[in-house]
Amino acid sequence: MMDKTDRKYTNGEITVFWQPKKCIHATTCYRELIEVFNPRKRPWVSMNGAPTDEIIRVVKLCPTKALSFKYNSEIAPVNNTDPSPAMPEVRVMEDGPLVLKGDFTVYDTDGRELRHFKITSLCRCGVSNNLPYCDGTHRKIGYTGK
Amino acid sequence: MADNQDNNSEIPEVRILRNGPILLKGNFTFRDSSGNITTGEQELYLCRCGGSKNKPWCDDTHKTIGVPG
């Protein structure tokens, strides 16, 4: 049931739904990902603050399911404002990783092809424990992309 | 080469260079953290040591501070 206090936020790829009546302020979301879920900001959800997979990971941690998400491709009608949606895209996240969306062939330092799904996040801060991928360590070390 | 020649040649490449930056090469859209976009054939070298003074670009600082292999 939709409630008129419900909110939704999208980055074009997924939409995050927030149902405040279910929220018990367990603080899980903003302890995990303050770049996206910041209760002191309005709107309090910034979908450009982290890669989609990271947002999904934290949404799934919500203990009350006040936060949920859907892929926009599952939500009809698709409102696509991207002029060339098929074009592979590289996005530099502020103070975060490099996000590859779409078709890329990714090679490691030995020239071996790495697994790449719809989205891959590559470390830019140099200290991930799962190189070459991002593991969120940039937040702990205060990495800045400036 | 024989299989899927057209398709494969159009897929952009990402190479993690040993002790160096990330190389992006091919036809893709690049969006920086300010939302500036470039599209089309390009060859870009992006910092992955965290130390560049010209982020997101590589400025060879990794040669001074070392970079994860």
Backbone of each chain as ProteinMPNN parsed JSONL, in Angstrom:
{"seq_chain_A": "MMDKTDRKYTNGEITVFWQPKKCIHATTCYRELIEVFNPRKRPWVSMNGAPTDEIIRVVKLCPTKALSFKYNSEIAPVNNTDPSPAMPEVRVMEDGPLVLKGDFTVYDTDGRELRHFKITSLCRCGVSNNLPYCDGTHRKIGYTGK", "coords_chain_A": {"N_chain_A": [[0.846, -1.21, 0.0], [0.604, 2.132, -0.96], [1.588, 5.018, 0.792], [0.889, 8.413, 1.574], [3.067, 9.646, 2.621], [5.204, 8.308, 1.671], [8.334, 8.076, -0.053], [10.329, 8.364, -3.035], [13.405, 7.736, -4.764], [15.716, 8.132, -7.409], [18.448, 6.955, -9.484], [18.372, 6.71, -12.107], [18.928, 4.16, -12.787], [18.215, 2.413, -10.704], [15.405, 2.593, -8.442], [14.984, 3.837, -5.243], [12.892, 3.188, -2.557], [11.303, 4.767, 0.162], [9.653, 4.225, 3.117], [8.456, 6.033, 5.487], [6.79, 5.445, 7.657], [7.381, 2.889, 8.362], [9.9, 3.085, 9.285], [12.217, 2.733, 11.898], [14.333, 4.173, 12.65], [16.823, 2.893, 12.866], [19.332, 3.443, 12.118], [21.07, 2.06, 10.512], [21.406, 2.443, 7.721], [22.614, 4.988, 7.365], [24.906, 4.742, 8.863], [26.251, 2.906, 7.387], [26.439, 4.073, 4.842], [26.844, 7.033, 4.463], [27.182, 8.817, 2.435], [25.073, 8.51, 0.774], [22.741, 8.091, 2.326], [21.754, 10.463, 4.259], [20.587, 11.842, 7.028], [20.63, 14.48, 7.742], [20.495, 15.976, 5.519], [18.518, 17.453, 2.875], [17.033, 16.544, -0.144], [17.06, 13.588, 1.921], [18.173, 11.359, 0.832], [20.74, 10.797, -1.39], [21.158, 9.881, -4.49], [23.324, 9.935, -6.154], [25.503, 9.524, -4.641], [26.89, 7.136, -4.377], [27.927, 4.029, -5.962], [25.523, 2.007, -7.745], [25.442, -0.73, -6.916], [26.432, -0.604, -4.364], [24.523, 0.956, -3.063], [22.335, -0.771, -3.237], [23.252, -2.863, -1.656], [23.199, -1.697, 0.907], [20.535, -0.907, 1.181], [19.36, -3.397, 1.375], [20.093, -4.072, 3.915], [18.404, -2.825, 5.627], [16.564, -3.044, 8.552], [13.817, -2.955, 8.938], [12.657, -2.95, 6.525], [11.839, -0.509, 5.638], [13.262, 0.796, 3.772], [13.482, 0.059, 0.362], [14.036, -1.288, -2.937], [13.817, -1.023, -6.544], [14.752, -2.178, -9.78], [14.878, 0.157, -12.41], [14.228, -0.787, -14.864], [12.329, -2.61, -14.303], [10.19, -1.154, -13.668], [7.385, 0.126, -15.07], [6.042, 2.846, -17.065], [9.198, 2.895, -18.794], [11.112, 5.642, -18.237], [13.176, 7.1, -20.117], [15.748, 9.256, -20.323], [18.242, 9.319, -21.24], [20.284, 9.994, -23.981], [21.738, 8.07, -25.409], [21.387, 5.188, -24.508], [22.573, 2.716, -24.85], [25.221, 3.069, -24.952], [28.302, 2.279, -23.487], [29.28, 3.28, -20.208], [31.515, 5.216, -18.227], [31.905, 6.222, -14.972], [33.026, 8.649, -12.72], [33.04, 8.502, -9.336], [32.471, 10.877, -6.827], [34.988, 11.285, -4.487], [35.171, 8.552, -4.448], [34.914, 5.318, -6.059], [35.671, 4.174, -9.471], [33.189, 3.705, -11.742], [32.003, 1.288, -13.897], [29.656, 0.966, -16.373], [27.646, -1.1, -18.327], [28.75, -2.569, -21.481], [31.987, -3.575, -21.24], [35.336, -4.667, -21.776], [37.353, -5.97, -19.406], [40.633, -5.995, -18.258], [43.105, -7.551, -16.213], [46.256, -6.897, -14.442], [47.873, -8.77, -15.573], [46.899, -9.057, -18.051], [44.774, -10.721, -18.208], [41.355, -11.515, -18.722], [38.891, -9.984, -16.775], [36.042, -10.69, -14.687], [33.054, -9.105, -15.594], [30.09, -7.61, -14.953], [26.91, -6.094, -15.26], [27.686, -3.867, -13.944], [30.708, -2.607, -12.707], [32.845, -1.738, -10.07], [35.747, 0.052, -9.714], [38.69, 0.411, -7.763], [39.938, 3.592, -6.745], [41.374, 4.739, -4.771], [43.533, 3.311, -3.967], [43.879, 1.575, -1.805], [42.138, -0.56, -1.461], [41.123, -3.747, -0.212], [40.537, -5.614, -2.003], [41.611, -5.446, -4.571], [41.488, -5.299, -8.186], [39.145, -4.099, -7.464], [36.708, -1.893, -5.931], [36.236, -1.763, -2.416], [35.072, -0.211, -0.57], [36.856, 0.842, 1.235], [37.862, 3.385, 0.833], [36.31, 5.174, 2.223], [36.994, 4.788, 4.872], [39.628, 5.678, 4.962], [39.372, 8.269, 4.32], [39.589, 9.158, 1.695], [39.985, 11.545, -0.871], [38.66, 12.749, -3.878], [39.472, 15.038, -4.976]], "CA_chain_A": [[0.0, 0.0, 0.0], [1.332, 3.402, -0.956], [1.148, 6.004, 1.758], [1.281, 9.699, 0.973], [4.374, 10.076, 3.141], [6.262, 7.52, 1.033], [9.202, 8.826, -0.951], [11.182, 7.547, -3.901], [14.608, 8.405, -5.245], [16.286, 7.288, -8.468], [19.668, 7.381, -10.178], [18.185, 6.339, -13.504], [19.095, 2.717, -12.928], [17.308, 1.828, -9.719], [14.652, 3.531, -7.626], [14.919, 3.46, -3.83], [11.635, 3.612, -1.931], [11.386, 4.925, 1.614], [8.342, 4.286, 3.773], [8.793, 6.536, 6.821], [5.991, 4.845, 8.729], [8.01, 1.632, 8.781], [11.273, 3.349, 9.735], [12.39, 2.883, 13.349], [15.589, 4.912, 12.808], [17.848, 1.963, 13.343], [20.572, 4.132, 11.701], [21.937, 1.18, 9.72], [21.698, 2.959, 6.379], [23.605, 6.07, 7.277], [26.201, 4.286, 9.369], [26.901, 2.159, 6.298], [26.617, 4.802, 3.586], [26.414, 8.412, 4.734], [27.203, 9.572, 1.175], [23.755, 8.373, 0.141], [21.667, 8.24, 3.31], [22.201, 11.457, 5.229], [19.355, 12.4, 7.594], [20.715, 15.934, 7.928], [20.345, 16.651, 4.224], [17.23, 17.354, 2.182], [16.462, 15.284, 0.315], [18.041, 12.875, 2.744], [18.795, 10.317, 0.015], [21.448, 11.305, -2.579], [21.413, 8.673, -5.283], [24.608, 10.023, -6.847], [26.59, 9.443, -3.658], [27.602, 5.855, -4.39], [27.503, 3.17, -7.068], [24.25, 1.312, -7.543], [25.55, -1.98, -6.142], [26.643, -0.237, -2.967], [23.216, 1.387, -2.551], [21.514, -1.971, -3.086], [23.758, -3.613, -0.503], [22.764, -1.067, 2.153], [19.063, -0.99, 1.244], [18.999, -4.748, 1.828], [20.388, -4.203, 5.343], [17.388, -2.128, 6.428], [15.935, -4.089, 9.363], [12.35, -2.892, 8.934], [12.234, -2.853, 5.121], [11.368, 0.839, 5.298], [13.95, 1.045, 2.507], [13.425, -1.022, -0.607], [14.427, -0.759, -4.245], [13.502, -1.778, -7.754], [15.433, -1.724, -10.986], [13.949, 0.957, -13.201], [13.757, -1.585, -16.004], [11.163, -3.373, -13.855], [9.11, -0.222, -13.405], [6.87, 0.628, -16.349], [6.85, 2.84, -18.279], [10.573, 3.338, -18.609], [11.296, 7.04, -18.626], [14.601, 7.119, -20.411], [16.159, 10.549, -20.869], [19.594, 9.174, -21.759], [20.222, 10.001, -25.436], [22.312, 6.863, -25.988], [21.424, 4.275, -23.37], [23.374, 1.522, -25.105], [26.636, 3.439, -24.882], [28.921, 1.974, -22.201], [29.58, 4.527, -19.495], [32.438, 5.236, -17.096], [31.524, 7.328, -14.117], [33.919, 8.88, -11.591], [32.274, 8.862, -8.165], [33.18, 11.852, -6.002], [35.626, 10.645, -3.324], [34.88, 7.114, -4.478], [35.519, 4.497, -7.11], [35.358, 4.342, -10.875], [32.105, 2.756, -11.981], [31.819, 0.929, -15.307], [28.302, 0.462, -16.631], [27.467, -1.539, -19.701], [29.716, -3.517, -22.031], [33.413, -3.291, -21.264], [36.204, -5.811, -21.53], [38.259, -5.513, -18.353], [41.816, -6.855, -18.145], [43.929, -7.311, -15.023], [47.632, -6.485, -14.742], [48.507, -9.806, -16.389], [46.225, -9.135, -19.339], [43.668, -11.692, -18.163], [40.052, -10.86, -18.705], [38.215, -10.057, -15.483], [34.582, -10.757, -14.763], [32.388, -7.806, -15.581], [28.656, -7.768, -15.162], [26.36, -4.818, -15.722], [28.373, -2.788, -13.247], [31.927, -2.943, -11.98], [33.427, -0.59, -9.386], [37.194, -0.103, -9.592], [39.316, 1.241, -6.72], [40.756, 4.756, -7.14], [42.116, 5.273, -3.62], [44.777, 2.556, -3.874], [44.026, 0.733, -0.616], [41.139, -1.619, -1.347], [41.628, -5.093, 0.093], [40.054, -6.503, -3.051], [42.008, -4.826, -5.836], [41.344, -3.876, -8.513], [37.788, -3.634, -7.199], [36.415, -1.062, -4.758], [35.586, -2.468, -1.305], [34.553, 0.782, 0.385], [37.91, 1.303, 2.146], [38.113, 4.826, 0.633], [35.618, 5.961, 3.254], [37.744, 4.688, 6.141], [40.871, 6.462, 4.922], [39.06, 9.658, 4.001], [40.064, 9.466, 0.345], [39.271, 12.611, -1.575], [38.879, 12.72, -5.324], [39.856, 16.38, -5.434]], "C_chain_A": [[0.875, 1.251, 0.0], [0.721, 4.323, 0.095], [1.603, 7.356, 1.232], [2.588, 10.25, 1.554], [5.53, 9.303, 2.486], [7.057, 8.383, 0.05], [9.949, 7.854, -1.855], [12.278, 8.393, -4.517], [15.234, 7.517, -6.314], [17.596, 7.854, -8.991], [19.585, 7.029, -11.657], [18.265, 4.834, -13.715], [18.198, 1.944, -11.955], [16.517, 2.953, -9.063], [14.602, 2.979, -6.202], [13.634, 4.041, -3.249], [11.84, 3.718, -0.429], [9.981, 5.079, 2.174], [8.567, 4.716, 5.226], [7.992, 5.882, 7.946], [6.569, 3.514, 9.212], [9.356, 1.869, 9.473], [11.323, 3.507, 11.254], [13.721, 3.578, 13.66], [16.672, 4.054, 13.441], [19.252, 2.458, 12.993], [21.513, 3.265, 10.85], [22.352, 1.839, 8.411], [22.744, 4.053, 6.415], [24.911, 5.741, 7.974], [26.962, 3.553, 8.266], [27.282, 3.057, 5.125], [26.085, 6.234, 3.728], [26.387, 9.247, 3.454], [25.851, 9.527, 0.478], [22.628, 8.678, 1.134], [22.126, 9.192, 4.405], [20.99, 12.192, 5.794], [19.418, 13.915, 7.807], [20.565, 16.698, 6.623], [18.912, 16.543, 3.725], [17.475, 17.49, 0.685], [17.506, 14.449, 1.035], [18.704, 11.722, 2.009], [19.416, 10.965, -1.224], [21.886, 10.119, -3.416], [22.733, 8.729, -6.045], [25.793, 9.832, -5.906], [27.391, 8.153, -3.682], [27.127, 5.048, -5.593], [26.233, 2.397, -6.706], [24.394, 0.068, -6.674], [25.744, -1.71, -4.663], [25.314, 0.202, -2.319], [22.326, 0.168, -2.296], [21.939, -2.76, -1.843], [23.187, -3.035, 0.798], [21.24, -1.096, 2.286], [18.633, -2.346, 1.801], [19.259, -4.944, 3.323], [19.302, -3.598, 6.226], [16.557, -3.154, 7.222], [14.407, -4.101, 9.283], [11.772, -2.918, 7.525], [11.555, -1.517, 4.811], [12.033, 1.294, 4.003], [13.805, -0.183, 1.617], [13.839, -0.443, -1.955], [13.86, -1.636, -5.348], [14.396, -1.273, -8.872], [14.42, -0.958, -11.836], [13.417, 0.185, -14.403], [12.543, -2.422, -15.623], [9.945, -2.47, -13.66], [8.622, 0.348, -14.73], [6.067, 1.905, -16.117], [8.257, 3.334, -17.981], [10.692, 4.772, -19.123], [12.774, 7.248, -18.877], [15.003, 8.433, -21.075], [17.581, 10.478, -21.427], [19.546, 9.111, -23.281], [20.787, 8.734, -26.064], [22.479, 5.819, -24.894], [22.327, 3.07, -23.575], [24.866, 1.801, -24.955], [27.215, 3.065, -23.516], [29.368, 3.268, -21.516], [30.572, 4.289, -18.364], [32.08, 6.444, -16.259], [32.512, 7.437, -12.949], [33.069, 9.312, -10.404], [33.103, 9.824, -7.316], [33.71, 11.146, -4.746], [35.39, 9.143, -3.288], [35.469, 6.458, -5.706], [35.189, 4.964, -8.529], [34.309, 3.284, -11.196], [31.927, 2.544, -13.479], [30.419, 0.364, -15.475], [28.187, 0.075, -18.083], [28.609, -2.424, -20.155], [31.134, -2.958, -22.021], [34.141, -4.615, -21.202], [37.28, -5.331, -20.575], [39.403, -6.513, -18.213], [42.596, -6.513, -16.894], [45.364, -7.02, -15.44], [48.386, -7.539, -15.548], [47.837, -9.956, -17.754], [45.117, -10.167, -19.384], [42.35, -10.953, -18.049], [39.387, -11.072, -17.345], [36.717, -10.162, -15.695], [34.007, -9.35, -14.735], [30.924, -8.046, -15.866], [28.102, -6.435, -15.654], [27.123, -3.649, -15.132], [29.618, -3.325, -12.563], [32.458, -1.669, -11.341], [34.908, -0.846, -9.163], [37.752, 0.894, -8.59], [40.104, 2.391, -7.328], [41.658, 5.2, -6.006], [43.408, 4.502, -3.381], [44.85, 1.586, -2.709], [42.918, -0.305, -0.437], [41.803, -2.945, -0.997], [41.201, -6.095, -0.972], [40.369, -5.915, -4.422], [41.844, -5.798, -7.009], [39.976, -3.299, -8.156], [37.728, -2.729, -5.967], [35.795, -1.943, -3.676], [35.112, -1.495, -0.225], [35.605, 1.341, 1.327], [38.168, 2.807, 2.01], [37.435, 5.672, 1.701], [36.407, 5.958, 4.555], [38.983, 5.57, 6.123], [40.614, 7.915, 4.571], [39.594, 10.075, 2.641], [39.256, 10.622, -0.245], [39.659, 12.609, -3.039], [39.303, 14.079, -5.874], [41.337, 16.45, -5.777]], "O_chain_A": [[1.762, 1.411, 0.839], [-0.498, 4.391, 0.258], [2.602, 7.435, 0.517], [3.145, 11.214, 1.028], [6.698, 9.613, 2.723], [6.521, 9.291, -0.585], [10.175, 6.695, -1.506], [12.113, 9.588, -4.758], [15.283, 6.297, -6.159], [17.83, 9.062, -8.951], [20.588, 7.045, -12.371], [17.74, 4.302, -14.693], [17.528, 0.978, -12.32], [16.908, 4.119, -9.122], [14.233, 1.827, -5.977], [13.33, 5.221, -3.424], [12.477, 2.859, 0.18], [9.221, 5.952, 1.756], [8.833, 3.882, 6.092], [8.48, 5.781, 9.072], [6.284, 3.068, 10.324], [9.885, 0.988, 10.152], [10.58, 4.301, 11.831], [14.177, 3.569, 14.803], [17.332, 4.441, 14.405], [20.243, 1.946, 13.514], [22.617, 3.69, 10.511], [23.524, 1.796, 8.038], [23.662, 4.061, 5.596], [25.926, 6.386, 7.713], [28.192, 3.588, 8.231], [28.311, 2.845, 4.485], [25.034, 6.588, 3.193], [25.676, 10.249, 3.373], [25.526, 10.408, -0.317], [21.693, 9.418, 0.828], [22.798, 8.789, 5.355], [20.425, 13.063, 5.132], [18.392, 14.558, 8.026], [20.513, 17.928, 6.621], [18.18, 15.635, 4.118], [18.081, 18.478, 0.269], [18.703, 14.591, 0.784], [19.686, 11.16, 2.494], [18.719, 11.603, -2.013], [22.859, 9.438, -3.094], [23.216, 7.705, -6.529], [26.947, 9.96, -6.317], [28.459, 8.078, -3.075], [26.078, 5.33, -6.173], [25.923, 2.171, -5.537], [23.568, -0.172, -5.793], [25.288, -2.475, -3.812], [25.029, -0.144, -1.173], [21.651, 0.085, -1.27], [21.105, -3.256, -1.086], [22.748, -3.776, 1.677], [20.716, -1.29, 3.384], [17.686, -2.445, 2.582], [18.717, -5.866, 3.933], [19.281, -3.829, 7.435], [15.923, -4.028, 6.632], [13.776, -5.13, 9.529], [10.554, -2.91, 7.344], [10.797, -1.404, 3.848], [11.462, 2.067, 3.234], [13.984, -1.316, 2.064], [13.976, 0.773, -2.09], [13.485, -2.79, -5.142], [14.755, -0.096, -8.914], [13.265, -1.363, -11.966], [12.322, 0.45, -14.899], [11.811, -2.893, -16.493], [8.821, -2.947, -13.508], [9.393, 0.993, -15.44], [5.457, 2.043, -15.057], [8.478, 4.093, -17.038], [10.409, 5.063, -20.285], [13.535, 7.539, -17.954], [14.654, 8.696, -22.226], [18.073, 11.442, -22.013], [18.843, 8.264, -23.833], [20.358, 8.353, -27.153], [23.588, 5.592, -24.41], [22.796, 2.466, -22.611], [25.671, 0.877, -24.846], [26.682, 3.485, -22.489], [29.781, 4.223, -22.174], [30.486, 3.297, -17.64], [31.964, 7.556, -16.773], [32.8, 6.447, -12.275], [32.44, 10.37, -10.448], [34.298, 9.608, -7.113], [32.952, 10.488, -4.032], [35.408, 8.532, -2.22], [36.404, 6.976, -6.317], [34.535, 5.984, -8.746], [34.524, 2.098, -10.946], [31.725, 3.495, -14.234], [30.04, -0.597, -14.804], [28.582, 0.831, -18.971], [29.35, -2.967, -19.337], [31.435, -1.985, -22.712], [33.629, -5.583, -20.64], [38.029, -4.404, -20.883], [39.18, -7.715, -18.068], [42.74, -5.342, -16.543], [45.665, -6.908, -16.629], [49.422, -7.241, -16.142], [48.164, -10.863, -18.519], [44.577, -10.465, -20.45], [42.237, -9.924, -17.383], [39.329, -12.191, -16.834], [36.19, -9.776, -16.739], [34.431, -8.51, -13.941], [30.562, -8.616, -16.895], [28.778, -5.725, -16.399], [27.202, -2.577, -15.731], [29.582, -4.373, -11.917], [32.516, -0.627, -11.995], [35.291, -1.821, -8.515], [37.353, 2.058, -8.559], [40.843, 2.209, -8.295], [42.606, 5.952, -6.229], [44.29, 4.982, -2.668], [45.815, 0.826, -2.625], [42.782, -0.871, 0.647], [42.917, -3.225, -1.439], [41.475, -7.289, -0.851], [39.52, -5.886, -5.314], [42.043, -7.001, -6.839], [39.672, -2.155, -8.496], [38.584, -2.795, -5.084], [34.933, -2.773, -3.968], [34.793, -1.901, 0.892], [35.303, 2.218, 2.137], [38.638, 3.44, 2.956], [37.915, 6.752, 2.047], [36.489, 6.969, 5.253], [39.352, 6.145, 7.147], [41.55, 8.714, 4.529], [40.005, 11.221, 2.457], [38.031, 10.673, -0.137], [40.832, 12.482, -3.391], [39.471, 14.248, -7.082], [41.829, 17.505, -6.179]]}, "seq_chain_B": "MADNQDNNSEIPEVRILRNGPILLKGNFTFRDSSGNITTGEQELYLCRCGGSKNKPWCDDTHKTIGVPG", "coords_chain_B": {"N_chain_B": [[39.604, -13.155, -33.592], [38.191, -14.077, -35.789], [35.667, -14.646, -34.835], [32.722, -12.892, -34.161], [33.686, -10.378, -35.054], [32.952, -7.699, -35.584], [31.317, -6.873, -33.388], [33.022, -7.364, -31.133], [35.162, -5.632, -31.577], [34.09, -3.236, -31.042], [33.609, -3.045, -28.38], [34.545, -1.249, -25.581], [37.756, -1.107, -23.938], [39.11, -1.851, -20.733], [41.943, -1.513, -18.942], [43.855, -2.651, -16.282], [46.729, -1.355, -15.389], [49.918, -2.667, -14.667], [51.403, -1.689, -11.663], [50.553, 0.861, -12.22], [48.283, 3.242, -13.783], [44.673, 3.128, -14.521], [43.673, 2.203, -17.671], [41.471, 3.423, -20.038], [39.907, 2.672, -23.009], [38.479, 3.272, -26.121], [35.132, 3.434, -27.458], [33.066, 5.215, -25.605], [31.053, 6.634, -22.946], [32.145, 9.14, -20.802], [31.959, 10.238, -17.532], [32.665, 12.73, -15.307], [33.231, 13.524, -11.753], [31.939, 15.869, -11.388], [29.93, 15.821, -13.132], [30.483, 16.427, -15.736], [30.569, 15.506, -19.151], [32.082, 13.419, -21.578], [31.983, 12.002, -24.793], [32.458, 9.265, -27.032], [35.189, 8.07, -29.166], [37.956, 7.534, -27.167], [40.953, 7.752, -25.161], [41.976, 7.203, -22.053], [43.782, 7.836, -19.045], [43.565, 6.889, -15.815], [43.985, 7.767, -12.414], [44.937, 5.369, -9.99], [46.311, 5.109, -7.704], [45.725, 6.842, -5.8], [47.109, 9.123, -5.279], [47.467, 11.137, -7.172], [47.871, 14.521, -8.251], [46.21, 15.6, -9.947], [43.587, 14.597, -10.172], [40.716, 13.207, -11.834], [42.799, 12.124, -13.262], [45.796, 10.324, -14.13], [48.96, 11.321, -12.988], [51.456, 10.362, -12.883], [52.319, 10.205, -10.28], [52.287, 7.791, -8.957], [54.71, 6.606, -9.418], [56.36, 7.73, -7.591], [55.167, 7.309, -5.062], [54.498, 4.703, -5.038], [52.344, 2.04, -6.047], [49.543, -0.101, -5.624], [50.152, -3.314, -6.919]], "CA_chain_B": [[39.341, -12.238, -34.706], [37.21, -14.626, -36.714], [34.327, -14.65, -34.265], [32.156, -11.637, -33.666], [34.697, -9.344, -35.239], [32.417, -6.341, -35.465], [30.903, -6.592, -32.024], [34.127, -7.303, -30.198], [36.04, -4.494, -31.774], [33.435, -2.018, -30.564], [33.511, -3.02, -26.919], [35.706, -0.549, -25.042], [38.65, -1.877, -23.073], [39.602, -1.293, -19.482], [43.14, -2.274, -18.555], [44.516, -2.299, -15.025], [48.139, -1.43, -15.757], [50.742, -3.069, -13.525], [52.059, -0.566, -10.973], [50.208, 2.108, -12.893], [46.886, 3.69, -13.774], [43.65, 2.399, -15.268], [43.545, 2.706, -19.041], [40.155, 3.247, -20.668], [40.164, 2.898, -24.422], [37.39, 2.855, -26.996], [34.003, 4.326, -27.678], [32.224, 5.144, -24.421], [30.737, 7.919, -22.318], [32.906, 9.357, -19.568], [31.307, 11.274, -16.715], [33.487, 12.989, -14.121], [32.439, 13.633, -10.531], [31.143, 17.097, -11.458], [28.855, 15.613, -14.1], [30.916, 16.737, -17.106], [30.498, 14.294, -19.963], [32.667, 13.338, -22.916], [31.483, 10.796, -25.446], [33.097, 8.915, -28.296], [36.48, 7.394, -29.09], [38.895, 8.213, -26.29], [41.95, 6.942, -24.471], [42.142, 7.957, -20.814], [44.57, 7.186, -18.002], [42.99, 7.349, -14.555], [44.752, 7.471, -11.199], [44.419, 4.369, -9.057], [47.172, 5.038, -6.514], [45.143, 7.772, -4.828], [48.024, 10.228, -4.983], [47.614, 12.131, -8.239], [47.482, 15.899, -7.945], [45.365, 16.038, -11.059], [42.534, 13.586, -10.268], [40.897, 11.747, -11.792], [43.834, 11.684, -14.205], [47.107, 9.883, -13.661], [50.031, 12.287, -13.247], [52.705, 9.622, -12.63], [52.695, 10.217, -8.859], [52.474, 6.409, -8.478], [56.12, 6.239, -9.51], [57.0, 8.222, -6.378], [54.607, 6.775, -3.816], [54.19, 3.273, -5.172], [50.933, 1.778, -6.293], [49.284, -1.532, -5.511], [50.41, -4.022, -8.178]], "C_chain_B": [[38.193, -12.742, -35.575], [35.79, -14.53, -36.163], [33.918, -13.256, -33.823], [33.03, -10.419, -33.923], [34.15, -7.931, -35.045], [32.085, -5.974, -34.027], [32.076, -6.392, -31.089], [34.95, -6.048, -30.342], [35.404, -3.211, -31.245], [33.32, -1.943, -29.051], [34.741, -2.333, -26.347], [36.473, -1.412, -24.041], [38.967, -1.114, -21.812], [40.798, -2.134, -19.09], [43.705, -1.737, -17.244], [46.006, -2.445, -15.289], [48.982, -1.716, -14.512], [51.506, -1.873, -12.963], [51.732, 0.779, -11.621], [48.721, 2.365, -12.882], [45.906, 2.711, -14.426], [43.572, 3.034, -16.65], [42.145, 2.389, -19.558], [40.324, 3.585, -22.138], [38.988, 2.411, -25.245], [36.298, 3.9, -27.058], [33.046, 4.208, -26.482], [31.915, 6.559, -23.941], [31.504, 8.02, -21.01], [32.274, 10.515, -18.808], [32.155, 11.501, -15.475], [32.596, 13.286, -12.918], [31.654, 14.943, -10.48], [30.014, 16.979, -12.467], [29.227, 16.003, -15.517], [31.037, 15.456, -17.908], [31.291, 14.454, -21.25], [32.248, 12.002, -23.507], [32.256, 10.554, -26.728], [34.41, 8.196, -28.08], [37.405, 8.186, -28.167], [39.837, 7.214, -25.636], [42.346, 7.72, -23.231], [42.952, 7.148, -19.808], [44.132, 7.748, -16.652], [43.801, 6.862, -13.361], [44.112, 6.335, -10.419], [45.347, 4.184, -7.865], [46.64, 5.96, -5.428], [45.959, 9.037, -4.632], [48.14, 11.299, -6.051], [47.185, 13.508, -7.768], [46.555, 16.441, -9.014], [44.24, 15.025, -11.279], [41.375, 14.095, -11.1], [42.055, 11.233, -12.643], [45.087, 11.22, -13.488], [48.116, 10.988, -13.957], [51.393, 11.69, -12.903], [53.166, 9.683, -11.178], [52.946, 8.803, -8.338], [53.936, 5.983, -8.525], [56.879, 6.693, -8.266], [56.496, 7.498, -5.137], [54.355, 5.274, -3.872], [52.707, 3.077, -5.333], [50.72, 0.289, -6.101], [49.417, -2.203, -6.87], [49.185, -4.127, -9.032]], "O_chain_B": [[37.348, -11.974, -36.034], [34.831, -14.356, -36.915], [34.69, -12.54, -33.186], [33.1, -9.522, -33.084], [34.792, -7.08, -34.428], [32.498, -4.934, -33.513], [32.144, -5.409, -30.351], [35.389, -5.465, -29.35], [36.095, -2.216, -31.026], [32.974, -0.897, -28.5], [35.863, -2.775, -26.592], [35.923, -2.306, -23.398], [39.079, 0.112, -21.819], [40.674, -3.348, -18.923], [43.992, -0.548, -17.107], [46.497, -3.568, -15.401], [48.797, -1.107, -13.458], [52.168, -1.141, -13.698], [52.531, 1.714, -11.575], [47.982, 1.789, -12.083], [46.281, 1.609, -14.825], [43.424, 4.25, -16.78], [41.696, 1.243, -19.521], [40.824, 4.657, -22.48], [38.545, 1.272, -25.093], [36.504, 5.075, -26.756], [32.31, 3.229, -26.36], [32.445, 7.541, -24.46], [31.507, 7.086, -20.208], [32.079, 11.607, -19.342], [32.349, 10.583, -14.678], [31.37, 13.301, -13.031], [30.792, 15.109, -9.617], [29.232, 17.913, -12.645], [28.39, 15.925, -16.417], [31.541, 14.446, -17.417], [31.197, 15.476, -21.929], [32.168, 10.996, -22.802], [32.658, 11.489, -27.421], [34.721, 7.764, -26.971], [37.61, 9.383, -28.373], [39.566, 6.016, -25.566], [42.975, 8.774, -23.329], [42.822, 5.927, -19.731], [44.306, 8.936, -16.38], [44.239, 5.713, -13.306], [42.899, 6.325, -10.207], [45.204, 3.229, -7.102], [47.055, 5.871, -4.273], [45.545, 9.932, -3.896], [48.85, 12.284, -5.851], [46.247, 13.643, -6.982], [46.165, 17.608, -8.98], [43.962, 14.635, -12.413], [41.077, 15.289, -11.079], [42.264, 10.023, -12.73], [45.394, 11.667, -12.383], [48.126, 11.536, -15.06], [52.359, 12.414, -12.664], [54.28, 9.261, -10.867], [53.717, 8.616, -7.396], [54.358, 5.108, -7.769], [57.913, 6.121, -7.92], [57.28, 7.119, -4.268], [54.036, 4.654, -2.857], [51.905, 3.856, -4.817], [51.616, -0.506, -6.383], [48.864, -1.725, -7.861], [49.239, -4.695, -10.122]]}, "name": "protein", "num_of_chains": 2, "seq": "MMDKTDRKYTNGEITVFWQPKKCIHATTCYRELIEVFNPRKRPWVSMNGAPTDEIIRVVKLCPTKALSFKYNSEIAPVNNTDPSPAMPEVRVMEDGPLVLKGDFTVYDTDGRELRHFKITSLCRCGVSNNLPYCDGTHRKIGYTGKMADNQDNNSEIPEVRILRNGPILLKGNFTFRDSSGNITTGEQELYLCRCGGSKNKPWCDDTHKTIGVPG"}
